[in-house]
Amino acid sequence: MAVSISRKFFGSSGGYFRAICCRNHGGLTIGVRMSCIHETFFTRSPFSAFRNLSTSILTPESSEGTFPSDLLSTAQVITPERKIGLYQDLVIPVTNFNNEDKGFMVLAGDVFDVPIRKDIIHRVVRWQLAKRQQGTHSTKTISEVSGTGRKPWPQKGTGQARHGSRRGPQWRHGATMHGPKPRSHAIKLNKKVRRLGLKIALTARAAEGKLAIFDDLDVPTHKTKNIVNYLKHMENTKKLLLVDGGPIDEKLKLSTQNLHYVNVLPSIGLNVYSILLHDTLVMSRDAVNKIVERMHTPINR
């Protein structure tokens, strides 16, 4: 499904529009970019302008009139390669497991189009892996190991080396010196850095054409073949991550639990490490709205 916009839309007064089509993915154009540089953008900072843009669904039948149907045409738009990190909104087609057209969705540019920084990704992944360590490793010191406290033999006169206890580290079944004890491996990382890492990961998947938006993640039955048949139509997909807005549907959970290369997460559990482990990210419309809302919520200090 290709998305196109007529010249009437580009010639609208008060602004300059540019649409950029991302690469195809499984026969679907899952990334179409629209940037708008309005006259009001030059009168105030670009960050304040983009914060006023919200995530919404666009369909030709929309009653809000945000995207009128008469502005749509069948002519494809030929545009140059887009630049990443300009905080510009993305217009992405919405579909489902049946490959049906469900309209379009605008992704907030301050969440899905931020500059790529590998150092931030490295810091966030290191923070995640350190925080999830159990830290339950424990060894016994000389006061904790079992054994007698009696001196093995007199200090002098036996010709043997002097010892004061059978529980020392030099003895078999003795203590461990300077061994690990239970502790937390977590390191400190500011909340704004964690939030930026998630934005960068989402931006990277969108720029690679590996981000798909579904109207919902409902499956007709709990059969695994439904997910397998869908994956057959996706090109260059080895691991798939499905993200839903609320609690995971029981049918979806059962249909994916036998597939080690497909994982399902709620939007509250979406994290940088999981996005990097999977080469393709599929999000429901509800999940996108909740992620954008979470990214726009002020940080409690």
N, C-alpha and C positions, 0 to 999 in steps of 0.2 A: 504494500500500500504506500503510494507516494503522496506526499502532501504538497499542495501548491497554493499560491496566493496570487490573485489577479493584480494587474497594474493599478486598478482602482484603489486597491488597498495600499499599495506603495505610494500612491499620489495623494493620500489623505493629508489634509492641511494640518500644520502644527508639528510635524515631526518627520523624521527620516527612518524608514524601516528597512531591515535587512533580514532575509531568511536564509538559513544555511542548512542543508540536508546532511545528516551524518551518514556513516556507512551502513549498508544493509546488514541485517542480522537475521538469518533463518528465513529469508524471503520477505522480511518486514523491514520497513524503514522505521527504526525505533528511536531516531533522534533527529528532530528538526529544530533549528535554532531561529529565533526571531529576536532581534535587538531593536530597541527604540531609543533614539537620541532625541528627546523632546526639547523644545525651547526652554521649558522650565528647568531642565537639567543643568543648563549653563548658568542659571541664576542661583543655584545652591549646590552643595557638595553632592557628588554622585552617590555616596553611601546613604545619605538621608533620603535620596530619591528612590533608591532600590529597596529601602526598608519599607516603603509604602506599598510595594508590590506584593500581592498575596498569591498563594497557590490556588488555582481554580480549575474547573473542568470546562472545556470549550466544545460545544457541539453545534452543528448547523441549526438544531431545533432549540437552542438555548433561548429561554424566555427573557433573559436579562439583556439581550442585545449586545453582549460583549463582543461576539464574533458573528456578525450577521451572515446568513447563508448566501446572500447575493455577492459577498466579497470572495467567495470561493470559486475557483475555476479548475479546469483539468490540465491547464498548462503547467509544466514543471518549471521550477525556478532554478536557474543556473547561477551559482554564486561561488566565490573563491573559498579556500580553506579558512576555517574560523580559527581565531586565537582563543586560547584558554586563559581564564583568570581575569576576565573583564567585568565580572559581576553582572552579566547580562542574562536575562531570563531565557529559559529553554522551552520550546513548544514541542511536546512529544506525543505521538499518537497513543491512544489507549486501546488495548485489546483484551483478550482472555484466552483460556486454554483451548477454545474452539476457533481461535484465529478470527474472531469477529470484530468488526469496526465499532468502537465505542466512543468515538470522538477524539478530542485532544485534551491535553493537560498542560498548564503552564507551571514550570518548576522555577522556584525563586532563584534568582541569580546569585544572591549572597549565600546560598547553601549548595547549589549544584554547579557553580562556575566561579570558583575561587582559585587563586594561584597555587600551583602544585609545589609543595615543599617536602622533599624526602626526609629532611631532618626532623620535621614535626611527626611524620609517620613513624620514624624510627623511635622517637621518644615515647609516643603513645603505645606502640607495640611492646616496647620494653617495659613500660609501666603495667600493661595488661598481664604480660607473662609473669612478671615479678609478683603482682598482686594475687594471682590465682594459685601460687605455690602454697601448699598446705603448711609447710614449716613444722611438721610434727616429728622430724628426725630427733633422736635422743640417744645419748650414750651415758653409761654409768661412770661416775667418778669414783675415787677410792673410798669415799664415805658411803656410797650407794651399793657397791658390788658386794655380793655375799662372800663370806669367809671369816676366818678368825682374826682377831687383832693381836694374838699372842706373838711374841718374837720367836722366829723359827728356831734359832740356836743362839748361844751366847755370843757376845760381841767379839770375844777373843778366845784363842786357844783351840779352835777347831780346824784352822787352816782354810776355811771357806770364806767366800765373800760375805761381808756384813749385810744383814737385812733386818728390817724392823717390822715387816708385815708380809703376809702371804697375798695381800690384796693389791700389791703394787703393779704398775703397768708392765714390769719385766717378767711377771709370772703368768703362766697359763691360766686363763679364766680371770685374769686380773682386770684392773681398771683401764679405762681409755683416757689418755691425757689430752686435753685441749680438743675434745671431740665436740660434735654439734649438739646443741640443746634446742628445745622448741623455741621458735621465734618467728616473727613476721618478716617476710622478705619484701614487703611493699615499700615502694619509694614514692616520694611526693611529686605530684604533677598538678599544676594549676588547672582549674576547671576550664578556663578559656583555651588552654592548649589542647585539652582532651576534645573539646567541642570543635576546635579548628581541625584536628586530625580527622574527625568523622566527616566534616565538610570536604576535606581534601580527598578522602577515599571515595565519597560519592561523586565528586567532580571527575576523578580519574575514570571511574566506570562509565560515566556519561560521555566523556570525551572519547573513550575507546569504542563506543557503540555497544557496550555490554550492559546497558541498563534498559530494562523493559518495564513499562507500567501497565498493570492489569486493572480492569474495572473491579474485580474481586478475585479471590483465590478459591472460589467454590468449585468443587468437583462433584460430578453426578454420583459416583460410587466410591467405595473405599479400595477399589482394585488398583494394583500397582501399574497395570498396563496403561492406565490413563496418563500417568506421568511419563512413562517410558515412550509412549507414542508421541507425546509432545516434544520430548527431547530429541527424537529422531529428526524433527524438522528444524532443529537449531544447529547452526554451523559452529564448529570450533568451540563446543561447550563440553568440558570435561567434569566440572563441578558447578552445581547450581544452588543458589541460595534464594529461598522464597521468604519474603517478609510481609506479614499481615499486620493490620492495624491493632486488632484486639487479640483475645485468646485464640489459639490455633484451633481450627475446625477439626473435629474428630476424624472425619473422612479424609481430610488432607493429611493428617498425622499418620493414619493407618496406610495410606497409599504411598507414603515416602519412607516409612521406617525400615523397609528392606533394601533401600537404595543407599549405599554408602556415599554416593557422590551427589546426593540431594539432601539438603538440610532446610529446616523451617524454623523461623524465629519470629517472635512478636516484635513490633516496632520499638518497644521499650528495651529489648535486648540487642538491638542492632549495634554492632561495634566494629572498630577498624580491623581487628585481627580476623574476624569472620569474613568481612568483605574481601580482604586480601587472599584468604584461603580459597575462595570460590571465584572462578573467572567470569561468571555471569550472575547478575543480580536482577531479580524480578520482585517488584514491589507493588502492592495493591494501592489503589487511590487513597484509601483511608490511611495506610501506612505513611504515604508521602505527606499527607496533611499533618499527621501527628509529629513526624520528624521535623517538618518546617516549623510547626508551632513550638516544639521543644528547643529548636535552635534560636528562635526569636524571643524566648523567655529570658528575662534578665537573670543573671547569675547571682545567687544569694551568697553574700560574703560573710 
